[in-house]
Amino acid sequence: MKKKYILSAILLLVGLASFAQELANFQAPKPIISPEIKGNEVSFRISQPYADTVKVLGSWMSKPSEAVLLKKDKSGLWSATIAKPASELYTYSFIVDGLSVNDGNNILMQRDGTRYLSVLLIPGEATANYFEAGKRGNLSQVWYDSPTIGVNRRMFVYTPYGYETSKDKYPVLYLLHGAGGDEDAWSTMGRTRQIMDNLIEKGLAKPMLVVMPNGNPGQQAAKTTMLPEKTYDRADPKFADLYVNSIVNDIVPYIEKNFKVIANPKSRAIAGLSMGAGHTIRVTNLNPGFFQYICPLSNGIRMPDDKSKAEYNQQFQGLKKAGYKLYFLACGDTDFLIEPARLLDKTLTDNGLKHTFFVNSGGHTWANWRIYLNNFAPLLFK
């Protein structure tokens, strides 16, 4: 009998030992932290055991040849530590044997049209408003009917902290994206909600709604919805101002009917970057007095002939006569659209329209467009 007990005990110990070994085999591997900001350095890491070369390429670099080579350890983990770039929101990717891949260990991503990019957000004065504020507003995906375009479409709407419980009515900023973007661009790349939350919480900007529509009339919404798209011939006069007309005829009326907003020109602002700047200029020139705050960013006007010059002068005189509160023009000094912006500045001056021409360093980038939002939002509805 004793032998049976001893044998059972031995078998039990062997079983427990085997089970313990199995548990050890299934233990989670040590987490890979990437990117890791420590002091004045940033470290990048990626597991690629079978790769021959791995580099990291970031938007803080001036050219692709500056990509940093990572070193591989015995486990197949590649790593590199670089000097921390200046405070800003950057994007980056790993180049694995010539193939660009995102950082799978970084949960902070942004979408740029059809591209998804890993984000490196360096704390500092320049990015103070890019992090979460203490009191946060809401960002909603809103579907609305657009009779002008003839389809149900989507826009993003930011409502400030306290909107849902407040009895107040709010002014509205209509914020337009550039070519290649969609209704999500200003949120994911422009950090609009975070910027507005911080500005409002600090008392630098008035509480307001921010409406971000899709500026591509052929799209019902961003490509990620997988909805069918339609192609419009821009050369056809009947489609020339399709989206611009939908702003005034469809989007603004929907917002003023369905949200707690002040429905008059003094409480309407419109701004846009690049293509959206073109839309901003066009919609305000065609509808003088409809928006009292006008902010075209990183774009301007072109006058290929005397006819277009006369048309612009006539339109700007109409805008001057109707009246407005603010005309804020901004562009980077190395932006490829700086000359159209300068021409707009000159044309406004020649026609006697008071305005601000904000010129800073840099080009046609989100780094600048976030700066512009930080600068003109506090000027609205004052």
C-alpha positions in Angstrom: 0.0 0.0 0.0 2.9 2.3 0.9 4.4 1.7 -2.5 1.2 2.8 -4.2 1.1 6.1 -2.2 4.8 6.7 -3.0 4.2 6.0 -6.7 1.2 8.3 -6.8 3.2 11.1 -5.0 6.0 10.7 -7.5 3.6 10.9 -10.5 1.9 13.9 -9.0 5.2 15.7 -8.6 6.2 14.9 -12.1 2.8 16.2 -13.4 3.2 19.4 -11.4 6.7 19.9 -12.7 5.5 19.4 -16.3 2.6 21.8 -15.7 4.9 24.4 -14.3 7.2 24.0 -17.3 4.1 24.5 -19.6 3.2 27.7 -17.8 6.8 28.9 -18.2 6.6 28.2 -21.9 3.4 30.4 -22.2 4.7 33.3 -20.1 4.2 36.6 -21.9 7.5 37.9 -23.5 9.0 41.1 -22.2 7.1 44.0 -23.7 8.9 46.1 -26.3 8.7 49.8 -25.6 8.8 52.0 -28.7 9.2 54.8 -29.0 10.6 55.5 -25.5 11.4 59.1 -24.5 13.9 59.5 -21.7 15.6 62.8 -21.0 17.0 64.2 -24.2 16.9 60.9 -26.1 14.3 58.8 -27.9 14.7 55.0 -28.4 13.1 53.0 -31.2 12.7 49.2 -31.1 11.3 46.5 -33.4 11.6 42.7 -33.4 12.7 41.5 -36.8 14.8 38.3 -36.3 15.2 37.5 -39.9 15.9 41.0 -41.3 19.2 42.1 -42.7 18.9 45.8 -42.2 16.4 48.0 -40.3 16.3 51.8 -40.3 14.0 54.4 -38.8 12.8 57.3 -41.0 11.0 60.2 -39.3 9.4 63.5 -40.4 11.9 65.4 -38.3 14.6 64.4 -40.8 15.1 66.7 -43.8 15.7 63.9 -46.3 15.4 60.0 -46.5 19.2 59.6 -46.5 19.2 60.7 -42.9 17.4 57.5 -41.8 19.0 56.0 -38.8 20.4 52.4 -38.8 19.2 50.2 -36.0 21.4 47.5 -34.3 20.3 43.9 -33.8 20.8 41.8 -30.6 20.9 38.0 -30.2 17.1 37.8 -29.8 16.4 39.6 -33.1 15.5 42.9 -31.5 16.6 45.9 -33.4 17.1 49.2 -31.6 18.5 52.8 -32.0 18.6 55.8 -29.7 18.7 59.3 -31.1 18.8 62.8 -29.8 15.3 64.0 -29.0 13.9 66.2 -31.7 12.4 69.6 -30.9 8.9 69.7 -29.4 6.4 68.8 -32.2 4.2 66.0 -33.5 6.1 63.8 -35.9 5.4 60.7 -37.9 7.9 57.9 -38.6 8.2 54.4 -40.0 10.8 51.6 -40.0 12.5 50.6 -43.2 12.9 46.8 -43.0 15.0 45.5 -45.8 13.7 48.3 -48.0 10.1 47.9 -47.0 8.3 50.6 -45.0 6.4 49.3 -41.9 4.7 51.0 -39.0 5.8 50.6 -35.3 3.6 47.8 -34.1 4.5 48.6 -30.5 3.2 52.2 -30.8 -0.5 52.7 -30.2 -0.5 56.3 -31.3 -1.3 56.4 -35.0 -2.7 58.8 -37.5 -4.4 58.4 -40.8 -3.4 60.5 -43.8 -5.9 59.6 -46.6 -5.0 56.0 -47.3 -1.8 56.0 -45.3 -1.5 55.0 -41.6 1.6 56.4 -39.8 3.2 55.9 -36.4 3.3 59.1 -34.3 6.1 60.5 -32.1 4.7 63.3 -29.9 7.5 65.3 -28.1 6.3 67.2 -25.1 7.1 70.9 -24.9 5.8 74.4 -25.4 5.0 73.9 -29.0 2.9 70.8 -28.3 1.3 71.9 -25.0 -2.2 72.0 -26.6 -1.8 68.7 -28.5 -2.2 66.6 -25.3 -5.5 66.0 -23.5 -6.9 68.9 -21.5 -8.6 68.4 -18.1 -12.0 69.2 -19.5 -12.7 67.5 -22.8 -15.3 68.1 -25.4 -16.9 65.5 -27.7 -16.2 64.6 -31.3 -19.2 63.1 -33.2 -19.6 61.5 -36.6 -22.7 63.1 -38.1 -24.6 62.0 -41.2 -26.7 64.6 -43.0 -28.6 64.8 -46.3 -27.0 67.0 -48.9 -29.7 67.9 -51.5 -27.1 70.0 -53.4 -24.9 67.0 -54.0 -27.7 64.5 -53.9 -26.4 62.1 -51.3 -26.3 61.4 -47.6 -22.8 62.5 -46.3 -20.7 62.5 -43.2 -19.0 65.3 -41.2 -17.2 65.4 -37.9 -18.6 67.8 -35.3 -16.7 69.0 -32.2 -18.8 70.2 -29.2 -17.0 71.8 -26.3 -17.0 70.6 -22.7 -20.3 71.2 -21.1 -22.3 71.6 -24.3 -24.7 68.8 -23.6 -25.9 70.2 -20.3 -25.6 73.9 -21.1 -28.6 76.0 -22.1 -26.3 78.4 -24.0 -26.0 78.6 -27.7 -22.6 78.6 -29.4 -20.8 80.1 -32.4 -19.5 77.7 -35.1 -16.2 77.4 -36.9 -16.5 75.5 -40.2 -13.0 73.9 -40.7 -12.1 72.6 -44.1 -9.4 70.1 -45.1 -7.0 69.9 -48.0 -6.6 67.8 -51.1 -6.2 64.1 -50.3 -7.9 64.6 -46.9 -11.4 64.0 -45.7 -13.7 64.8 -42.7 -11.3 63.1 -40.3 -8.2 64.9 -41.3 -8.4 67.9 -39.0 -9.1 65.6 -36.1 -6.5 62.9 -36.6 -3.7 65.0 -38.0 -4.7 68.5 -36.8 -5.4 67.5 -33.2 -8.4 69.8 -33.4 -10.3 68.5 -30.4 -7.2 68.6 -28.2 -6.3 72.1 -29.4 -9.8 73.5 -28.9 -10.2 71.8 -25.5 -6.9 73.3 -24.2 -7.6 76.8 -25.7 -11.1 76.9 -24.2 -9.9 75.5 -20.8 -7.2 78.2 -20.6 -9.7 80.9 -21.4 -7.9 81.7 -24.7 -10.7 80.9 -27.0 -14.5 81.1 -26.7 -16.4 77.8 -26.4 -17.5 77.0 -30.0 -18.5 74.1 -32.2 -16.1 73.0 -34.9 -17.7 71.4 -38.0 -15.4 69.4 -40.2 -17.0 68.3 -43.5 -15.8 66.2 -46.3 -14.6 68.5 -49.1 -14.6 65.8 -51.8 -18.1 66.0 -53.4 -17.7 62.6 -54.9 -17.3 61.0 -51.5 -20.1 60.3 -49.1 -17.5 59.9 -46.4 -13.8 58.9 -45.9 -12.5 55.9 -47.9 -12.4 53.8 -44.8 -16.2 53.6 -44.9 -15.9 51.7 -48.2 -18.8 53.6 -49.7 -19.0 54.0 -53.5 -17.6 57.3 -54.9 -18.6 59.4 -57.9 -16.4 61.4 -60.2 -17.3 64.9 -61.1 -15.9 66.8 -64.0 -14.6 70.0 -62.5 -14.4 71.6 -66.0 -18.2 71.3 -66.2 -19.6 74.6 -65.0 -22.5 73.0 -63.2 -20.1 71.1 -60.9 -17.6 73.9 -60.4 -19.0 75.1 -57.0 -20.9 71.9 -56.0 -19.2 71.5 -52.6 -18.9 75.2 -52.0 -22.7 75.6 -52.5 -23.4 72.6 -50.3 -21.7 74.4 -47.4 -24.1 77.3 -47.5 -27.2 75.4 -48.6 -26.9 72.1 -46.8 -24.2 72.0 -44.0 -24.8 75.3 -42.3 -28.6 74.9 -42.2 -28.3 71.3 -40.9 -26.0 72.5 -38.0 -28.2 75.5 -37.2 -31.3 73.2 -37.1 -29.8 70.3 -35.1 -27.3 71.9 -32.7 -27.5 74.6 -30.1 -25.8 77.3 -32.1 -26.2 81.0 -32.8 -27.7 81.2 -36.3 -26.3 84.5 -37.6 -23.2 85.6 -39.6 -21.5 87.1 -36.5 -21.4 83.6 -35.0 -20.1 81.9 -38.2 -16.4 81.4 -39.0 -14.8 79.5 -41.9 -11.3 78.3 -42.3 -9.5 75.8 -44.5 -6.0 74.6 -45.5 -4.7 74.3 -49.1 -7.7 73.1 -51.1 -9.9 74.1 -48.1 -8.4 77.6 -48.3 -9.6 77.7 -51.9 -13.0 76.6 -50.8 -12.9 79.3 -48.0 -12.1 82.1 -50.4 -14.6 80.9 -52.9 -17.6 80.5 -50.6 -17.0 83.8 -48.9 -16.6 85.7 -52.2 -19.8 84.1 -53.6 -21.7 84.7 -50.3 -20.4 88.0 -48.9 -21.6 88.6 -45.3 -22.5 85.0 -44.7 -19.4 84.3 -42.6 -17.9 87.1 -40.5 -14.6 85.3 -39.8 -12.6 84.2 -42.8 -9.3 82.2 -42.5 -7.6 80.8 -45.6 -4.5 78.8 -44.8 -1.6 77.9 -47.1 -3.2 79.0 -50.3 -4.4 82.1 -52.1 -5.5 83.2 -55.5 -4.2 83.1 -59.1 -5.0 85.7 -61.8 -4.1 84.2 -65.2 -5.7 87.1 -67.1 -7.3 90.5 -66.8 -10.7 88.9 -66.6 -10.0 86.9 -63.5 -8.3 90.0 -61.9 -11.5 92.0 -62.5 -13.7 89.3 -61.1 -11.6 89.0 -58.0 -11.6 92.8 -57.5 -15.3 92.9 -57.9 -15.8 90.0 -55.4 -13.6 91.5 -52.8 -15.3 94.8 -53.1 -18.6 93.0 -52.5 -17.1 91.3 -49.4 -15.8 94.7 -48.2 -19.3 96.2 -48.6 -21.0 93.3 -46.8 -18.6 93.6 -43.9 -16.7 91.1 -41.9 -15.0 90.9 -38.5 -11.7 89.1 -39.3 -9.7 88.1 -42.4 -6.8 85.9 -41.3 -4.4 84.7 -44.0 -1.5 82.4 -43.1 1.3 80.6 -45.1 4.8 79.2 -44.5 7.6 81.0 -46.1 8.8 77.9 -47.9 5.3 76.7 -48.8 5.0 76.0 -52.5 1.8 78.1 -52.4 3.4 81.1 -50.8 3.1 83.2 -54.1 -0.7 82.7 -54.4 -0.9 83.7 -50.7 1.1 86.8 -51.4 -1.1 87.6 -54.3 -4.1 87.3 -52.1 -2.5 89.6 -49.5 -1.7 92.2 -52.2 -5.2 92.0 -53.7 -6.9 92.4 -50.3 -4.6 95.4 -49.6 -5.3 97.0 -53.0 -9.0 96.6 -52.5 -8.8 98.1 -49.0 -9.8 95.0 -47.0 -8.3 95.0 -43.6 -6.6 91.6 -42.9 -3.8 89.8 -41.1 -1.1 88.0 -43.2 0.6 85.5 -40.8 3.9 84.2 -42.3 6.0 81.8 -40.4 8.8 79.4 -41.3 8.1 76.0 -42.8 6.2 74.6 -45.7 2.9 72.9 -46.6 2.7 70.7 -43.5 0.4 69.8 -40.6 3.0 71.2 -38.3 2.1 74.7 -39.6 -1.7 74.1 -39.9 -1.8 73.1 -36.2 0.1 76.4 -35.4 -2.4 78.4 -37.5 -5.4 76.9 -35.6 -3.7 77.7 -32.3 -3.3 81.3 -33.5 -6.6 82.2 -35.2 -9.0 80.3 -33.0 -8.5 82.7 -30.1 -9.4 85.6 -32.4 -12.8 84.2 -33.3 -16.1 85.6 -32.0 -14.5 88.4 -30.0 
